[in-house]
Amino acid sequence: MIDANFKKELKEVRECVENLYIYQDCKIGRGTYGHVYKAVPKYPDPTKHHQVFALKLIDGQGFSMSACREIALLRELRHPNLIKLQRIFLSPTDRKVWLLLDFAEHDLWHIIKYHRSAKLKKQAVIVPKSMVKSLLFQILDGIYYLHQNWILHRDLKPANILVMGEGPSRARPSEDRRHGLRPHLPQPPEAARRTRPRRRHLLVSRPGTPPRSEALHEGD
């Protein structure tokens, strides 16, 4: 049984997400396993410029298997074109799990939708080929890193390609420039499975069937 004094001391030193970030009434979306909020620090660091984050609330209570898998992957993977996990918060009262992630101003689907709409209105914005090549290269670079680590995304689509803006002038997709774009690939736990030496586990599925885990042995 946990000592009462220890629980009291732990409660005093534990940092709560409500005390550090402002996110209420700033819901920006919903993922497969939770809600996503736009969060800013209550006490900003004057030495840092980019202080906006995506705060994800995992559905349910406590550490479910899906939450554990997502956290494990996010903590291990490090790549410029993958969303980075900044911090993890656990609320002791309601057992809610919060993930503090990089914030992305746009996603590729809304950029495509914007240019498609502008083209229909005969107000098409010319997209430089260098920008398209840069986006494709960064997307492929992120996918290549995942595949090197034996991870399959399984939900790769324009809406899941997050585009980072590098300045306050990036208000609309048409204003993004090549040096201001950084596509990031979210890493859903249901879309991946880490590997182990000599026994590689992949999560695969066929249309109309639930995903299943298959082990690949050396030489298969």
NORURTA-V9789 format. One record per residue. N is the residue number from 1. SS is DSSP state (H for helix, E for strand, - for the rest). D_CENTER is the distance of its C-alpha to the mean C-alpha in Angstrom with 2 decimals. Layout:
[[N & SS & D_CENTER] [N & SS & D_CENTER]]
This chain:
[[1 & - & 37.12] [2 & - & 35.06] [3 & - & 37.31] [4 & H & 37.24] [5 & H & 37.47] [6 & H & 34.51] [7 & H & 32.39] [8 & H & 33.66] [9 & H & 32.91] [10 & H & 29.38] [11 & H & 28.81] [12 & H & 30.17] [13 & H & 27.90] [14 & - & 24.65] [15 & - & 22.26] [16 & - & 21.08] [17 & H & 18.11] [18 & H & 20.71] [19 & H & 22.81] [20 & H & 20.32] [21 & E & 18.17] [22 & E & 19.19] [23 & - & 16.96] [24 & - & 19.65] [25 & - & 20.30] [26 & - & 17.11] [27 & E & 15.20] [28 & E & 13.19] [29 & E & 12.09] [30 & E & 11.80] [31 & - & 9.72] [32 & - & 11.65] [33 & - & 11.94] [34 & E & 11.74] [35 & E & 12.02] [36 & E & 9.91] [37 & E & 12.11] [38 & E & 12.69] [39 & E & 14.16] [40 & E & 16.72] [41 & E & 18.79] [42 & - & 22.20] [43 & - & 23.75] [44 & - & 22.25] [45 & - & 22.99] [46 & - & 25.44] [47 & - & 24.72] [48 & - & 21.08] [49 & - & 20.35] [50 & - & 16.64] [51 & - & 16.23] [52 & E & 13.82] [53 & E & 10.61] [54 & E & 8.24] [55 & E & 9.80] [56 & E & 8.94] [57 & E & 12.26] [58 & E & 12.63] [59 & - & 15.54] [60 & - & 18.81] [61 & - & 20.29] [62 & - & 19.87] [63 & - & 18.07] [64 & - & 18.16] [65 & H & 17.90] [66 & H & 14.59] [67 & H & 13.15] [68 & H & 14.90] [69 & H & 13.66] [70 & H & 9.92] [71 & H & 10.84] [72 & H & 13.20] [73 & H & 11.00] [74 & H & 8.42] [75 & H & 11.72] [76 & H & 13.47] [77 & - & 11.51] [78 & - & 12.23] [79 & - & 12.22] [80 & - & 12.34] [81 & - & 10.46] [82 & E & 7.38] [83 & - & 4.53] [84 & - & 6.87] [85 & E & 7.65] [86 & E & 10.59] [87 & E & 12.52] [88 & E & 13.29] [89 & E & 15.86] [90 & E & 18.28] [91 & - & 20.75] [92 & - & 24.12] [93 & - & 25.84] [94 & - & 23.73] [95 & - & 21.58] [96 & - & 18.27] [97 & E & 15.11] [98 & E & 12.70] [99 & E & 9.47] [100 & E & 9.32] [101 & E & 6.28] [102 & E & 6.94] [103 & - & 8.25] [104 & - & 8.87] [105 & - & 12.38] [106 & E & 12.58] [107 & E & 11.54] [108 & H & 14.00] [109 & H & 15.61] [110 & H & 16.83] [111 & H & 18.11] [112 & H & 20.00] [113 & H & 21.26] [114 & H & 22.52] [115 & H & 24.44] [116 & H & 25.78] [117 & H & 27.10] [118 & H & 28.63] [119 & H & 30.32] [120 & H & 31.91] [121 & - & 33.25] [122 & - & 34.66] [123 & - & 32.63] [124 & - & 30.48] [125 & - & 28.67] [126 & - & 29.21] [127 & - & 26.10] [128 & - & 27.17] [129 & H & 26.99] [130 & H & 25.68] [131 & H & 22.53] [132 & H & 22.03] [133 & H & 22.74] [134 & H & 20.32] [135 & H & 17.41] [136 & H & 18.56] [137 & H & 19.06] [138 & H & 15.61] [139 & H & 14.09] [140 & H & 16.75] [141 & H & 16.29] [142 & H & 12.70] [143 & H & 14.08] [144 & H & 17.12] [145 & H & 15.42] [146 & H & 13.85] [147 & H & 17.34] [148 & H & 19.04] [149 & - & 17.45] [150 & - & 18.48] [151 & - & 15.14] [152 & - & 15.10] [153 & - & 12.13] [154 & - & 14.52] [155 & - & 12.67] [156 & - & 12.60] [157 & - & 13.74] [158 & H & 13.81] [159 & H & 11.85] [160 & H & 8.74] [161 & E & 9.49] [162 & E & 8.28] [163 & E & 11.29] [164 & E & 11.79] [165 & - & 15.28] [166 & - & 17.37] [167 & - & 19.93] [168 & - & 21.36] [169 & - & 23.28] [170 & - & 20.32] [171 & - & 20.98] [172 & - & 21.09] [173 & H & 19.71] [174 & H & 23.25] [175 & H & 23.35] [176 & - & 20.57] [177 & - & 22.19] [178 & H & 21.50] [179 & H & 20.98] [180 & H & 18.64] [181 & - & 16.03] [182 & E & 13.15] [183 & E & 11.17] [184 & E & 7.70] [185 & E & 6.75] [186 & - & 3.82] [187 & - & 5.90] [188 & - & 7.69] [189 & H & 10.58] [190 & H & 13.10] [191 & H & 12.67] [192 & - & 13.58] [193 & - & 16.34] [194 & - & 17.27] [195 & - & 20.75] [196 & E & 23.83] [197 & - & 26.87] [198 & - & 29.16] [199 & E & 27.34] [200 & E & 24.17] [201 & E & 22.35] [202 & E & 20.50] [203 & E & 19.24] [204 & E & 20.95] [205 & - & 22.34] [206 & - & 24.85] [207 & - & 25.14] [208 & - & 26.45] [209 & - & 26.00] [210 & - & 23.59] [211 & - & 21.52] [212 & E & 23.46] [213 & E & 23.17] [214 & E & 25.39] [215 & E & 26.54] [216 & E & 27.51] [217 & E & 30.30] [218 & - & 31.36] [219 & - & 33.49] [220 & - & 32.14]]
